């Protein structure tokens, strides 16, 4: 038996992804701070909306990009945001959003990565309820500071590594999320430092796929040799 590493680190980003992110960000306004909550479930959206609403008086031009995990929840997520008094636009109405938009709901599938590329701070959902969380390596690979809720058992080792590297922060409540978001919005140096730490962790963990294929190749060569 031989351990080759974690295949999840061998994430391959499309070459045009950063360019797509820059284009989206230009359309939103480069002077706006953008908080993206990705792969959210029902239990994530209340704390996310509470935290974002809490920082809006200090950052009135900020934009929340909300990306629900499941299509059947797109409309429900938008309704929840409107219920908090936010001005909401939907991705299905256009790839960009009006300047007056405070919450942009991505009601489409397969576009999360390019929106991660356009944000300043990323929250990874499935982590406020005991669902176990989703992939923190995607925003980390895009050099974004990562926030997550308390339940990350689906990615326990990865989340612990990112937290130890100070590339990610784990928050337990909406108030803790607001405090972390406020700090990150206020400190661009911290955002940059966390983003670089995350990218370094992703890069240092890569190679498992190549090592696995080499081992398989050696076994097949011996078997047929």
C-alpha positions as CSV (number, residue, x, y, z in Angstrom):
1,X,0.0,0.0,0.0
2,X,1.2,3.5,-0.8
3,X,-0.3,6.9,-0.2
4,X,0.2,9.2,-3.1
5,X,-1.6,12.3,-1.7
6,X,-5.0,13.9,-2.1
7,X,-6.3,14.0,-5.6
8,X,-8.5,17.0,-4.8
9,X,-5.4,19.2,-4.8
10,X,-4.8,18.4,-8.5
11,X,-7.4,20.9,-9.5
12,X,-7.0,22.2,-13.0
13,X,-8.4,25.6,-13.7
14,X,-9.3,26.7,-17.2
15,X,-6.6,29.0,-18.7
16,X,-9.2,31.7,-19.3
17,X,-10.7,31.7,-15.9
18,X,-8.8,34.6,-14.4
19,X,-9.6,36.7,-17.5
20,X,-13.3,35.8,-17.2
21,X,-13.2,36.9,-13.5
22,X,-11.5,40.2,-14.4
23,X,-14.2,40.8,-17.1
24,X,-17.0,40.1,-14.6
25,X,-15.5,42.3,-12.0
26,X,-15.1,45.2,-14.4
27,X,-18.8,44.9,-15.2
28,X,-19.7,45.0,-11.5
29,X,-17.4,47.9,-10.7
30,X,-13.8,47.5,-9.6
31,X,-14.4,49.9,-6.7
32,X,-16.9,47.5,-5.1
33,X,-16.0,45.0,-2.5
34,X,-17.5,41.6,-3.4
35,X,-18.5,38.8,-1.0
36,X,-19.4,35.5,-2.6
37,X,-21.2,32.8,-0.8
38,X,-20.9,29.6,-2.9
39,X,-22.7,26.3,-2.9
40,X,-25.1,27.5,-0.2
41,X,-27.8,25.5,1.5
42,X,-30.8,26.7,3.5
43,X,-28.9,26.9,6.7
44,X,-26.1,29.0,5.2
45,X,-28.1,31.8,3.7
46,X,-29.5,33.2,7.0
47,X,-26.1,33.8,8.5
48,X,-24.7,35.0,5.2
49,X,-27.5,37.5,4.8
50,X,-27.3,38.6,8.4
51,X,-23.5,39.1,8.1
52,X,-23.7,41.0,4.9
53,X,-26.6,43.2,6.1
54,X,-24.5,44.0,9.2
55,X,-21.5,45.3,7.2
56,X,-23.5,47.3,4.6
57,X,-23.7,50.5,6.7
58,X,-19.8,50.5,6.7
59,X,-19.4,49.3,3.1
60,X,-22.5,50.7,1.3
61,X,-21.2,49.8,-2.2
62,X,-20.5,46.2,-1.3
63,X,-22.0,43.4,-3.4
64,X,-23.1,39.9,-2.2
65,X,-23.0,37.2,-4.8
66,X,-25.2,34.3,-3.7
67,X,-24.7,30.9,-5.4
68,X,-27.2,28.3,-4.1
69,X,-26.1,24.7,-4.4
70,X,-29.4,23.4,-5.9
71,X,-31.5,24.8,-8.7
72,X,-34.8,24.3,-6.9
73,X,-33.6,26.8,-4.3
74,X,-32.7,29.7,-6.6
75,X,-35.9,31.6,-6.2
76,X,-36.2,30.8,-2.5
77,X,-32.7,32.3,-2.0
78,X,-33.6,35.4,-3.9
79,X,-36.8,35.8,-1.8
80,X,-34.8,35.5,1.4
81,X,-32.5,38.3,0.3
82,X,-35.4,40.5,-0.7
83,X,-36.9,39.8,2.7
84,X,-33.8,41.3,4.3
85,X,-34.4,44.5,2.3
86,X,-31.7,43.9,-0.2
87,X,-31.9,45.0,-3.9
88,X,-31.7,41.7,-5.8
89,X,-30.8,40.8,-9.4
90,X,-30.7,37.4,-11.0
91,X,-28.0,35.9,-13.3
92,X,-30.8,34.8,-15.7
93,X,-31.6,38.5,-16.3
94,X,-28.0,39.2,-17.5
95,X,-24.4,38.3,-16.7
96,X,-23.7,41.6,-15.1
97,X,-25.9,43.4,-12.6
98,X,-27.0,47.0,-12.2
99,X,-25.0,49.3,-9.9
100,X,-27.9,49.4,-7.5
101,X,-27.8,45.7,-7.0
102,X,-26.8,44.6,-3.5
103,X,-27.3,40.9,-3.9
104,X,-26.7,39.1,-7.2
105,X,-28.2,35.5,-7.2
106,X,-26.5,33.1,-9.6
107,X,-29.5,31.1,-10.8
108,X,-27.4,29.0,-13.2
109,X,-25.3,25.8,-12.9
110,X,-21.6,25.4,-13.7
111,X,-20.5,29.0,-13.3
112,X,-19.2,29.1,-9.7
113,X,-15.5,29.1,-10.5
114,X,-15.6,32.2,-12.7
115,X,-17.6,34.0,-10.0
116,X,-15.1,32.9,-7.4
117,X,-12.4,34.5,-9.6
118,X,-14.3,37.8,-9.5
119,X,-14.8,38.1,-5.7
120,X,-12.7,39.5,-2.9
121,X,-13.8,37.1,-0.1
122,X,-15.3,33.7,-0.5
123,X,-17.6,31.7,1.9
124,X,-18.0,28.0,1.1
125,X,-21.5,26.7,1.9
126,X,-22.8,23.5,3.3
127,X,-21.0,24.3,6.5
128,X,-23.5,26.0,8.9
129,X,-25.8,23.0,9.0
130,X,-24.1,19.6,9.5
131,X,-23.9,18.8,5.8
132,X,-20.1,18.7,5.9
133,X,-19.1,21.6,3.7
134,X,-18.0,21.8,0.1
135,X,-14.7,22.2,-1.7
136,X,-12.5,25.0,-0.1
137,X,-9.7,24.3,-2.6
138,X,-11.6,26.0,-5.4
139,X,-11.5,29.6,-4.0
140,X,-8.1,28.9,-2.5
141,X,-6.7,27.9,-5.9
142,X,-7.9,31.3,-7.1
143,X,-6.0,33.1,-4.4
144,X,-9.1,34.1,-2.4
145,X,-9.4,34.3,1.4
146,X,-11.8,31.6,2.5
147,X,-14.5,31.6,5.2
148,X,-16.4,28.5,6.3
149,X,-19.0,27.5,8.9
150,X,-18.3,25.1,11.7
151,X,-19.2,21.8,9.8
152,X,-16.4,20.8,7.4
153,X,-16.2,17.1,8.0
154,X,-16.4,16.3,4.2
155,X,-13.1,18.2,3.9
156,X,-11.8,17.9,7.4
157,X,-8.1,17.6,6.6
158,X,-8.1,20.2,3.8
159,X,-10.0,22.7,5.9
160,X,-7.7,22.2,8.9
161,X,-4.6,22.7,6.7
162,X,-6.0,25.9,5.2
163,X,-6.9,27.2,8.7
164,X,-3.4,26.3,10.0
165,X,-1.9,28.1,7.1
166,X,-4.1,31.2,7.9
167,X,-5.6,30.9,4.4
168,X,-9.1,30.2,5.8
169,X,-11.2,31.2,8.8
170,X,-13.8,29.0,10.5
171,X,-16.8,30.9,12.0
172,X,-19.5,29.4,14.2
173,X,-22.3,32.1,14.0
174,X,-23.6,34.9,11.9
175,X,-22.0,37.4,14.2
176,X,-18.6,35.7,13.8
177,X,-19.0,35.7,10.1
178,X,-19.8,39.4,10.1
179,X,-16.8,40.1,12.2
180,X,-14.5,38.2,9.9
181,X,-16.0,39.7,6.8
182,X,-15.7,43.2,8.2
183,X,-12.1,42.6,9.0
184,X,-11.3,41.2,5.6
185,X,-13.1,44.1,3.8
186,X,-11.1,46.5,6.0
187,X,-7.7,44.9,5.5
188,X,-6.6,44.4,1.9
189,X,-3.2,43.2,3.1
190,X,-4.9,40.4,5.1
191,X,-7.0,39.4,2.0
192,X,-3.8,39.2,0.0
193,X,-1.9,37.3,2.6
194,X,-4.7,34.7,3.1
195,X,-5.1,34.3,-0.7
196,X,-1.4,33.7,-1.3
197,X,-1.3,31.2,1.6
198,X,-4.2,29.3,0.1
199,X,-2.7,29.2,-3.3
200,X,0.6,28.0,-1.8
201,X,-1.2,25.2,0.0
202,X,-2.9,24.0,-3.2
203,X,0.3,24.1,-5.1
204,X,2.2,22.2,-2.4
205,X,-0.4,19.5,-2.3
206,X,-0.4,18.8,-6.0
207,X,1.1,15.7,-7.7
208,X,-1.0,12.9,-6.4
209,X,-2.6,12.2,-9.8
210,X,0.8,11.9,-11.5
211,X,2.2,9.7,-8.7
212,X,-0.8,7.5,-8.9
213,X,-0.6,7.1,-12.6
214,X,3.1,6.3,-12.3
215,X,2.4,3.5,-9.8
216,X,-0.4,2.1,-12.0
217,X,2.0,2.1,-14.9
218,X,4.7,0.3,-13.0
219,X,2.2,-2.4,-11.9
220,X,1.0,-2.9,-15.5
221,X,4.5,-3.1,-16.8
222,X,5.4,-5.8,-14.3
223,X,2.2,-7.7,-15.1
224,X,2.9,-7.7,-18.8
225,X,6.6,-7.8,-18.7
